């Protein structure tokens, strides 16, 4: 075979091997991953885990508390006071009085406004917590699925390199290869074993990350992630509108409303509330009737510093909102760009072909055994093939993560979680 023809055969073999990653795992990786037909629907699985998550339930408990605080804020500030007076001296006196402090400054309505804004802020926080847990679980599942396939690939690498070292030993014993090439084969096998140990450690860590969230659900019920995830459907709303509707941005907006309501409350708290008392009774045979009004005098403390502090807190909340909204907008644009790039790269990769990895590996093996490839060239091409396969898995994980990020940044995680409910 001429050098030109030999080089063409090698190039075609390498290209075919590099293009076969997804199909090879579909046929050989069933001992690592359960068949997809036995898997739970991804959105339903994530939704169920999010609903049962303690962090989410804690946020819901805070929401229940905020509802109770709002109800309490709507109640009157002051209860009536009942007085009874009895005196026996030169005359016998018996009197009964009823006093009521009046909310003259409208503090009750101001308190209710604050509590309502705080409750709506907590509602936004609940949505934000749900989103965070959902994305954490999705990322953990993506890492687990990728790590399991990388672990399988590392095991395949060990088996291949072991076979390569064994054949190299036989060829060395037969005088068909040099000591250097034999040592190279043994080192490649040793390196493959170290890579397997690293991959197994990463797989165990990724499994623990999922277990931290799903608790006692067995691996056989963990859903797989489709390689092709539908991109978020962005409607006619502008990017600014989508960003301002995000729960954490909405929470920051509501914190400004809370702070503004507190300024109004502090101003109304400066207004004094009079107390009205009605009294009636008898002193010997005479009937007693009296009306008493008391008004506090804000002389020693006018409570103006509380208003100043509330105004400063409102300014702080406004600045926080400005920062949060800006970051959310740039996050939206960045997530959109990252997803576009990663999805494009993944689609380019999928279009390279669907030839079986096993058959192409066997082709390289035959070329080596036939002497068409040197031991060094065979090892280089084999390593390149396996490295390319691992890079493709990392690319797929990057695309998944970009999808999760964009779904979150565009505000569509909640609607996706609700699919099928």
C-alpha positions in Angstrom: 0.0 0.0 0.0 1.4 3.4 -0.9 2.0 6.1 1.6 -0.8 8.3 0.1 -3.4 5.5 0.3 -2.3 4.5 3.8 -2.7 8.1 5.0 -6.2 8.3 3.5 -7.3 5.1 5.2 -6.0 6.3 8.5 -7.7 9.7 8.1 -11.1 8.1 7.2 -10.8 5.7 10.1 -10.1 8.5 12.6 -12.9 10.7 11.3 -15.4 7.8 11.5 -14.3 6.9 15.1 -14.6 10.5 16.3 -18.1 10.8 14.8 -19.6 7.8 16.6 -19.7 8.8 20.2 -23.4 9.0 20.9 -24.2 5.7 19.1 -21.5 3.8 20.9 -23.0 4.7 24.3 -26.4 3.8 23.1 -25.3 0.3 22.4 -22.6 -0.3 25.0 -23.6 1.9 27.9 -26.7 0.0 29.1 -24.9 -1.4 32.1 -24.3 2.2 33.3 -27.6 3.8 32.3 -31.0 2.3 32.6 -33.1 2.3 29.4 -34.8 5.6 28.8 -38.2 3.9 28.5 -37.9 3.1 32.3 -37.1 6.6 33.2 -39.4 9.2 34.8 -40.4 12.2 32.8 -37.7 14.9 33.5 -40.1 17.9 34.1 -42.4 15.8 36.3 -39.5 14.4 38.3 -37.9 17.8 38.9 -41.3 19.3 39.9 -42.0 16.5 42.4 -38.5 16.9 44.0 -38.9 20.7 44.1 -42.3 20.4 45.8 -40.9 18.1 48.5 -37.6 20.0 49.0 -37.1 21.3 52.6 -35.7 24.6 51.5 -38.8 25.2 49.4 -41.1 24.1 52.2 -39.2 26.5 54.5 -39.9 29.3 52.1 -43.6 28.3 52.0 -43.7 28.4 55.8 -42.3 31.9 55.6 -45.1 32.7 53.2 -47.7 31.4 55.6 -46.2 33.6 58.3 -46.3 36.6 56.0 -50.0 36.0 55.4 -50.6 35.9 59.1 -48.6 39.1 59.6 -50.7 40.8 56.9 -53.9 39.7 58.6 -52.5 40.9 62.0 -51.6 44.3 60.4 -55.2 44.8 59.3 -56.5 44.5 62.8 -57.0 47.6 65.0 -54.0 48.8 66.9 -55.6 49.5 70.2 -58.0 47.5 72.4 -60.4 49.3 74.7 -59.6 49.4 78.4 -62.2 48.8 81.1 -61.8 50.7 84.4 -63.5 50.1 87.7 -63.2 52.3 90.7 -64.5 51.8 94.3 -63.9 54.1 97.2 -65.3 54.0 100.8 -64.5 57.1 102.8 -66.8 60.0 103.9 -68.7 59.0 100.8 -69.3 55.8 99.0 -68.1 55.9 95.4 -68.6 53.3 92.6 -67.5 54.1 89.0 -67.1 52.3 85.8 -65.0 53.6 82.8 -64.3 52.6 79.3 -61.3 54.1 77.4 -60.2 53.8 73.8 -57.1 55.1 72.1 -57.9 56.3 68.6 -55.8 55.7 65.5 -55.8 59.3 64.6 -52.9 59.2 62.2 -53.9 56.2 60.0 -51.2 53.9 61.3 -53.3 50.8 60.8 -53.6 51.3 57.0 -49.9 52.1 56.8 -49.1 48.9 58.6 -51.3 46.9 56.3 -49.6 48.4 53.3 -46.2 47.4 54.6 -47.4 43.9 55.5 -49.0 43.4 52.1 -45.8 44.4 50.2 -43.7 42.1 52.5 -46.1 39.2 51.7 -45.8 39.7 48.0 -42.0 39.9 48.4 -42.0 36.6 50.2 -44.1 35.1 47.4 -41.4 36.2 44.9 -38.8 34.7 47.2 -40.7 31.4 47.1 -40.6 31.3 43.3 -36.9 32.2 43.4 -36.1 29.4 45.8 -38.1 26.9 43.6 -36.1 28.0 40.6 -32.8 27.6 42.4 -33.6 24.1 43.6 -34.8 23.1 40.1 -31.6 24.3 38.4 -29.4 22.7 41.1 -31.2 19.4 40.5 -31.0 19.7 36.7 -27.3 20.6 36.9 -26.7 17.6 39.2 -28.5 15.3 36.9 -26.5 16.6 33.9 -23.3 16.1 35.8 -24.3 12.6 36.9 -25.3 11.5 33.4 -22.1 12.9 31.9 -19.9 11.5 34.7 -21.5 8.1 34.3 -20.6 8.0 30.6 -17.1 9.4 31.2 -16.7 6.6 33.8 -17.8 4.1 31.2 -15.5 5.6 28.7 -12.6 5.4 31.1 -13.4 1.7 31.8 -13.4 1.1 28.0 -10.1 2.9 27.8 -8.6 0.6 30.5 -9.9 -2.5 28.7 -8.5 -1.3 25.4 -5.1 -0.3 26.8 -4.9 -3.6 28.6 -5.5 -5.5 25.4 -3.0 -3.2 23.7 -0.3 -3.9 26.3 -1.0 -7.6 26.1 -0.6 -7.8 22.4 2.5 -5.6 22.6 4.0 -8.0 25.1 3.4 -10.9 22.7 4.8 -9.0 19.8 7.9 -8.1 21.9 8.4 -11.7 22.8 8.2 -12.6 19.2 10.7 -9.9 18.3 8.2 -7.9 16.3 8.4 -4.7 18.4 11.0 -2.8 20.5 11.4 -2.4 24.2 10.5 1.3 23.9 7.2 0.5 22.2 6.4 -2.1 24.8 7.2 0.3 27.6 4.9 2.9 25.9 2.1 0.4 25.8 2.5 -0.4 29.5 2.6 3.3 30.4 -0.6 3.8 28.4 -2.3 1.1 30.4 -1.1 2.5 33.7 -2.3 6.0 32.7 -5.7 4.6 31.7 -6.1 3.0 35.1 -5.4 6.3 36.8 -7.9 8.1 34.5 -10.5 5.4 35.5 -9.9 6.2 39.2 -10.3 9.9 38.6 -13.5 9.3 36.5 -14.9 6.9 39.2 -14.3 9.6 41.8 -16.1 12.2 39.7 -18.9 9.8 39.1 -19.3 9.2 42.8 -19.3 12.9 43.6 -22.0 13.6 40.9 -24.1 10.8 42.2 -23.9 12.3 45.7 -25.0 15.7 44.4 -28.2 14.2 43.0 -28.8 12.0 46.1 -28.5 15.2 48.3 -31.7 16.4 46.6 -33.6 13.2 45.7 -32.9 11.4 49.0 -34.2 7.8 48.9 -35.3 7.6 45.2 -33.3 4.8 43.5 -31.1 5.6 40.5 -33.3 3.5 38.2 -36.0 6.2 38.7 -33.7 9.1 37.9 -34.6 10.7 34.6 -32.3 11.0 31.7 -31.8 14.3 29.9 -32.6 14.6 26.2 -29.6 15.6 24.2 -31.9 18.0 22.3 -33.7 20.3 24.7 -36.1 22.8 23.3 -34.9 26.4 23.6 -37.0 28.8 25.7 -39.9 30.3 23.7 -39.4 34.0 23.8 -42.6 35.8 22.8 -43.2 39.4 21.9 -42.1 40.7 25.4 -38.8 42.6 25.4 -35.8 41.4 27.2 -36.3 44.2 29.8 -39.9 43.0 30.5 -38.8 39.4 30.9 -36.0 40.5 33.3 -38.3 42.7 35.4 -40.7 39.8 35.8 -38.0 37.5 37.2 -38.8 36.5 40.8 -35.6 37.8 42.4 -36.0 41.1 40.5 -39.6 41.3 41.4 -38.6 40.7 45.1 -36.2 43.6 44.8 -39.0 45.8 43.4 -41.3 44.8 46.2 -38.6 45.6 48.8 -38.6 49.2 47.4 -42.4 49.2 47.9 -41.9 47.9 51.4 -39.3 50.5 52.2 -41.6 53.3 50.8 -44.5 52.0 52.9 -42.3 52.0 56.0 -41.4 55.7 55.3 -45.1 56.5 55.3 -45.7 54.4 58.4 -42.9 56.2 60.3 -44.3 59.5 59.3 -47.7 58.5 60.6 -46.3 57.2 63.8 -45.1 60.7 64.6 -48.8 61.8 64.8 -50.1 61.5 68.3 -53.1 59.3 69.1 -55.6 60.6 71.7 -57.3 58.4 74.2 -61.0 58.9 74.9 -62.5 57.8 78.2 -66.1 57.6 79.2 -66.9 57.1 82.9 -70.1 56.6 84.9 -71.1 55.7 88.4 -72.5 56.9 91.7 -71.2 58.8 94.7 -73.7 58.1 97.5 -77.0 59.0 95.9 -75.6 61.2 93.2 -75.0 60.0 89.6 -71.6 60.6 88.1 -70.9 61.0 84.4 -67.6 62.0 82.9 -65.6 62.3 79.6 -61.9 62.4 79.6 -59.5 63.0 76.7 -55.7 62.6 76.9 -53.3 63.6 74.2 -49.6 62.6 74.3 -47.1 65.5 73.9 -44.2 64.6 71.6 -41.8 66.9 73.4 -39.0 64.6 74.5 -39.0 62.5 71.4 -40.5 63.6 68.0 -39.6 60.3 66.3 -38.1 62.2 63.3 -34.9 60.1 63.3 -37.0 57.0 62.5 -38.3 58.8 59.4 -34.8 59.6 58.4 -33.7 56.0 58.8 -36.7 54.7 56.8 -35.8 57.1 54.0 -32.3 55.9 53.9 -33.5 52.3 53.8 -35.7 53.2 50.9 -32.7 54.6 49.0 -30.8 51.5 49.8 -33.5 49.3 48.4 -33.7 51.4 45.2 -29.9 50.9 44.7 -30.2 47.2 45.3 -33.0 47.0 42.7 -30.9 48.9 40.2 -28.0 46.5 40.7 -30.2 43.3 40.6 -32.0 44.4 37.5 -28.8 45.2 35.7 -27.2 41.9 36.6 -30.3 40.0 35.6 -30.3 41.7 32.2 -26.7 41.0 31.4 -27.2 37.4 32.7 -30.1 37.1 30.2 -28.0 38.2 27.3 -25.0 36.1 28.3 -27.1 33.0 28.9 -28.8 33.4 25.5 -25.4 33.8 23.8 -23.8 30.8 25.6 -26.8 28.5 24.7 -26.6 29.6 21.0 -22.9 28.8 20.9 -23.0 25.5 22.7 -26.1 24.3 20.8 -24.5 25.2 17.5 -21.3 23.4 18.4 -23.3 20.3 19.5 -25.3 20.3 16.3 -22.1 20.5 14.2 -20.8 17.6 16.1 -23.9 15.5 15.6 -23.6 16.0 11.8 -20.2 14.4 11.6 -21.6 10.9 11.2 -23.0 7.9 13.1 -20.5 5.1 12.5 -20.0 2.5 15.2 -17.1 3.2 17.5 -16.4 -0.5 18.0 -16.1 -1.2 14.2 -13.8 1.8 13.7 -11.7 0.8 16.7 -11.4 -2.6 15.2 -10.3 -1.0 11.9 -7.5 0.9 13.6 -6.5 -2.4 15.4 -6.3 -4.2 12.0 -4.2 -1.4 10.5 -1.8 -1.7 13.4 -1.6 -5.5 13.4 -1.1 -5.4 9.6 1.8 -3.0 10.1 0.1 -0.1 8.4 0.3 1.8 11.7 3.3 1.9 14.0 2.7 1.3 17.7 3.2 5.0 18.5 0.9 6.2 15.7 -1.8 3.6 16.8 -1.6 4.8 20.4 -1.7 8.4 19.4 -4.8 7.9 17.2 -6.5 5.8 19.8 -6.0 8.3 22.5 -7.2 11.1 20.3 -10.3 9.2 19.6 -11.1 8.6 23.2 -10.2 12.2 24.1 -12.5 13.5 21.4 -15.3 11.3 22.7 -14.8 12.7 26.2 -14.7 16.3 24.8 -18.0 15.6 23.1 -19.6 14.6 26.4 -18.3 17.7 28.1 -19.7 19.8 25.2 -23.1 18.2 25.7 -23.0 18.9 29.4 -22.1 22.6 28.7 -25.0 22.8 26.3 -27.4 21.4 29.0 -26.1 23.9 31.6 -26.5 26.7 29.1 -30.1 25.6 28.6 -30.8 25.5 32.3 -29.2 29.0 32.7 -31.2 30.5 29.8 -34.5 29.0 31.0 -33.8 30.6 34.4 -32.6 33.9 33.0 -35.6 34.2 30.7 -38.1 33.3 33.4 -39.5 30.1 32.0 -38.4 27.5 34.5 -41.8 27.7 36.3 -43.8 27.1 33.2 -41.5 24.2 32.2 -41.9 22.7 35.7 -45.7 23.0 35.3 -45.7 21.2 31.9 -48.0 18.2 32.2 -49.3 19.1 35.6 
